[in-house]
């Protein structure tokens, strides 16, 4: 996709990143001009080799990594560099790959932490997330530290949903899980998306990711290498040769 194509297609996007340059240390950039957009209700995937800048892109969009140049906009508003708590209030949820639950707290207490900005809406949102994840409601008094990796991932996603976000950023939700649990996570991500939440997901399981997303981005060395529908990327000979052979998991 050319720059003009990106600008045209992203013009009415709910969330977009334009020409992002960002990194963790001054003068050392991980992102070198990334573009991304997601329309309302879309499920967008980001794949690429290790070190390509996938997680950095999400963190830059969520205000956790300093953006040197470029911009992030939400529904037309420039939100570049705003604090994470401000972005949560504006409707962006973020689920990190690691340390994404409070292990000493119960499932219910974890979800209460997710709704700390609007405690009066806790029951309404609790009812919603437990309609997506019924087991969490049944086990609400269980400590999160006693849960399996897949169950913790469900709690983390649910906690991010407690603020009723319009956009959910997921950083490698299937990482470290068995194939069966990975499938469960992908099914749940699709359900969250179908409930009306726009989802942007970084994922190492490239083939599975491309099977469920509406559109995908392939990042390499901090730049967009390829972009297209999930189906078109999954069947693109160059993408298969350069990326899916090493990224895909049987």
JOZIZI-V73322 format. One record per residue. N is the residue number from 1. RES is the residue in one small letter. PSI is psi in radians with two decimals (none if undefined). NEAR is the number of other C-alpha atoms within 12 Angstrom. Layout:
BEGIN
n=(N,N)
res=(RES,RES)
psi=(PSI,PSI)
near=(NEAR,NEAR)
END
This chain:
BEGIN
n=(1,2,3,4,5,6,7,8,9,10,11,12,13,14,15,16,17,18,19,20,21,22,23,24,25,26,27,28,29,30,31,32,33,34,35,36,37,38,39,40,41,42,43,44,45,46,47,48,49,50,51,52,53,54,55,56,57,58,59,60,61,62,63,64,65,66,67,68,69,70,71,72,73,74,75,76,77,78,79,80,81,82,83,84,85,86,87,88,89,90,91,92,93,94,95,96,97,98,99,100,101,102,103,104,105,106,107,108,109,110,111,112,113,114,115,116,117,118,119,120,121,122,123,124,125,126,127,128,129,130,131,132,133,134,135,136,137,138,139,140,141,142,143,144,145,146,147,148,149,150,151,152,153,154,155,156,157,158,159,160,161,162,163,164,165,166,167,168,169,170,171,172,173,174,175,176,177,178,179,180,181,182,183,184,185,186,187,188,189,190,191,192,193,194,195,196,197,198,199,200,201,202,203,204,205,206,207,208,209,210,211,212,213,214,215,216,217,218,219,220,221,222,223,224,225,226,227,228,229,230,231,232,233,234,235,236,237,238,239,240,241,242,243,244,245,246,247,248,249,250)
res=(x,x,x,x,x,x,x,x,x,x,x,x,x,x,x,x,x,x,x,x,x,x,x,x,x,x,x,x,x,x,x,x,x,x,x,x,x,x,x,x,x,x,x,x,x,x,x,x,x,x,x,x,x,x,x,x,x,x,x,x,x,x,x,x,x,x,x,x,x,x,x,x,x,x,x,x,x,x,x,x,x,x,x,x,x,x,x,x,x,x,x,x,x,x,x,x,x,x,x,x,x,x,x,x,x,x,x,x,x,x,x,x,x,x,x,x,x,x,x,x,x,x,x,x,x,x,x,x,x,x,x,x,x,x,x,x,x,x,x,x,x,x,x,x,x,x,x,x,x,x,x,x,x,x,x,x,x,x,x,x,x,x,x,x,x,x,x,x,x,x,x,x,x,x,x,x,x,x,x,x,x,x,x,x,x,x,x,x,x,x,x,x,x,x,x,x,x,x,x,x,x,x,x,x,x,x,x,x,x,x,x,x,x,x,x,x,x,x,x,x,x,x,x,x,x,x,x,x,x,x,x,x,x,x,x,x,x,x,x,x,x,x,x,x,x,x,x,x,x,x)
psi=(2.27,2.93,-0.74,-0.64,-0.77,-0.84,-0.72,-0.82,-0.49,-0.09,-0.65,0.33,2.63,-0.79,2.48,2.62,2.32,2.09,0.79,2.27,2.13,2.77,3.10,-0.39,2.55,2.26,-0.06,1.74,2.36,-0.71,2.35,0.86,0.81,2.49,2.53,2.52,2.71,2.22,2.83,2.23,0.00,2.72,1.99,2.33,2.57,2.08,3.01,2.92,2.88,2.41,0.12,-0.31,0.24,-0.97,-0.61,-0.64,-0.81,-0.76,-0.60,-0.66,-0.47,0.21,0.28,-0.18,2.37,2.23,2.09,-0.69,2.89,-3.10,2.72,2.26,2.54,2.01,0.72,-0.18,2.30,2.05,0.28,2.16,0.08,2.68,2.66,-0.71,-0.56,-0.68,-0.63,-0.76,-0.54,-0.16,0.39,2.20,2.60,2.28,1.87,2.86,-0.74,2.77,0.88,0.15,2.85,1.77,-0.50,-0.19,2.73,2.96,-0.82,-0.72,-0.63,-0.75,-0.58,-0.67,-0.61,-0.44,0.38,-0.44,-0.38,1.16,-0.45,-0.30,0.19,-0.87,-0.72,-0.81,-0.60,-0.76,-0.67,-0.88,-0.53,-0.23,-0.53,-0.63,1.32,-0.58,-0.51,-0.63,-0.69,-0.48,0.56,-0.45,0.03,2.44,2.42,-0.50,-0.31,0.02,2.77,2.94,-0.73,-0.69,-0.68,-0.67,-0.66,-0.71,-0.75,-0.77,-0.70,-0.72,-0.71,-0.49,-0.19,-0.41,0.22,0.98,2.67,-0.42,2.33,2.14,2.12,2.14,1.75,1.09,-0.36,0.05,2.30,0.08,2.72,2.79,-0.69,-0.74,-0.57,-0.80,-0.71,-0.76,-0.76,-0.68,-0.76,-0.67,-0.73,-0.67,-0.73,-0.78,-0.74,-0.33,-0.08,0.00,2.25,2.25,2.29,2.09,2.16,2.33,2.33,-0.47,1.44,-0.82,-0.82,-0.68,-0.84,-0.37,-0.50,-0.28,2.71,-0.82,2.74,2.75,2.38,2.06,2.55,2.15,0.71,0.22,2.80,2.13,-0.78,2.66,2.62,-3.01,2.76,-0.76,-0.75,-0.66,-0.69,-0.37,0.08,2.11,-0.67,-0.73,-0.74,-0.82,-0.80,-0.51,-0.83,-0.49,-0.62,-0.40,-0.52,2.55,2.32,none)
near=(20,15,17,12,15,25,19,13,21,28,22,19,27,31,42,40,42,37,30,36,35,40,31,22,14,13,15,15,28,33,40,30,29,42,43,47,46,40,29,28,28,33,40,42,51,53,50,42,30,25,20,30,38,43,41,39,54,47,40,44,48,43,31,25,30,32,38,26,23,27,33,40,35,34,24,19,18,20,30,34,27,27,20,24,22,19,35,34,27,26,29,39,40,45,40,31,31,20,16,31,37,27,23,16,22,26,39,36,31,35,44,33,27,37,31,21,21,19,18,14,20,27,19,20,29,36,22,24,37,29,19,27,33,19,21,34,26,15,20,25,20,25,24,32,22,19,26,19,29,31,33,41,41,41,49,43,48,46,42,42,48,41,40,34,34,35,45,49,46,48,37,37,44,39,27,21,24,18,17,15,22,29,24,23,38,39,24,30,43,31,23,36,33,20,25,21,32,41,48,52,50,45,46,37,38,41,35,34,44,39,27,34,39,33,33,43,47,48,38,28,24,33,33,33,30,32,37,31,26,30,24,22,36,36,18,21,14,17,33,23,15,23,31,28,19,19,25,24,21,14)
END
